[in-house]
Structures are given as C-alpha cells and as structure tokens.
Amino acid sequence: MGAEELVVAAVRALNGLLRQRRLHRALAAVKGFRNGVVYGAKIRAPHALVMTFLFKKGSLLDKLKAIALATYTHSRNLALFVFTYKSLLAAQHWWQGEKAQFHSFLAACVGGWLVFGENNHINSQINMYLLSRVLFGLSRLAVEKGYFPETKRDPFPLFATFVWGLVLWLFEYHPHTLQPSLQSSMTYLYEDSDVWHDLSDFLVYNKKRTDTI
C-alpha cells in the first residue's frame, strides 16, 4: 500500500470515528479546544497589534514579542476553558443521565476558576468584557421574568449617561482604579490633547518628535 493510499485510509478511519455518536461529547470538547485557539487568535491579534504600536514603547522585536505573547495567552486560555467546560458538561450528563441548567453554571465556574482565575491583564480584560454582557443579560432576564416592569422609554440613553459620567470621573480623580489599557486610551484622548507646541504635534503627531526643530 502506497503512502497516498495510507493517507486516504487514515482519513476514512478518522471520519468514521468522528461519526460515532457515543464519542460525540468527548469529541465536542476537542473541537471546542480548536475553536478556542482560532477565535482567541482572531480576537486578540488585531487588538494587540493596534494597542502595542499605539501605546507601547520599545524595539520592533519587543513589540512583536508582546503581540505574540498576548495572542498566545488569549488563545490558550480560551481553548483550555472551552475544553474544560465541555468536558465537565459531558461528565455531569454521563453521571446524571440528563441535562440540567446548573450543569452549565457549575462547569463554567470550575473552568473560570482554573483558567481565568489568574489576575493578569489578558484575563482582566476578558472577565470585565464578560461582566458587562452578563449585567445586560441579567437585566433583560429580570424584565422578561417580571421582576422589574418594562419601561415605556428606552433606558439606553440613561445607561450611557451614567457609564460615561462615571468613567470620566474615575479617570480624572481615581485613574489607578481603571484597567491599564483603558487608562492609556483615555490618557491619549483627554490628557494628550491638552498639550502641543506647534503644528507638528497639534495635527500631525500626538507628541512632539525629538528630531524636529
């Protein structure tokens, strides 16, 4: 049997394995790991590229290393979380024989503690991103369940009012409480715009270049 025939036979065997329903939950965890790697890279790489070249100092090699590390960390953590979550779901379903709502909560709690419990800037960004979505979701669920009456007017303008009022107040008077990346963004927008020397750092550059006269 030639090399090409061996490859075809191996692919056929793997496809047969993937179609086995008894292995579906275990294989779903493996594919979840794959999707976590891909999605994490797609989300983090562009963000890290922009933020690094906008705000970080250092050589080109240092910046590229920082982008690669951030992308790797985000992809790894997301992949590990999805794998852990789906594995624990499969284990609970196998143990109890049926699906329950608390299975998702428990599996995600364990995964969150194991993977996203370390306090670093990548996990901090992800957790805070999720927190805002969770609060939105819980608010909508509370209205759907009748715990709070549905408002006649759209509450979004009021929400925007308080969010922007609070974040600028924190930035102006308690900036250390904000995440470093948010501090950098707001410094660029609100503090750097107070400083210029001539046309070069008023319109062309944010800060005056040292090689200009």
Salt bridges, closest charged atoms under 4 A:
ASP198 OD2 - LYS208 NZ 2.50
ASP201 OD2 - HIS197 ND1 2.74
ASP211 OD2 - ARG209 NH2 3.38
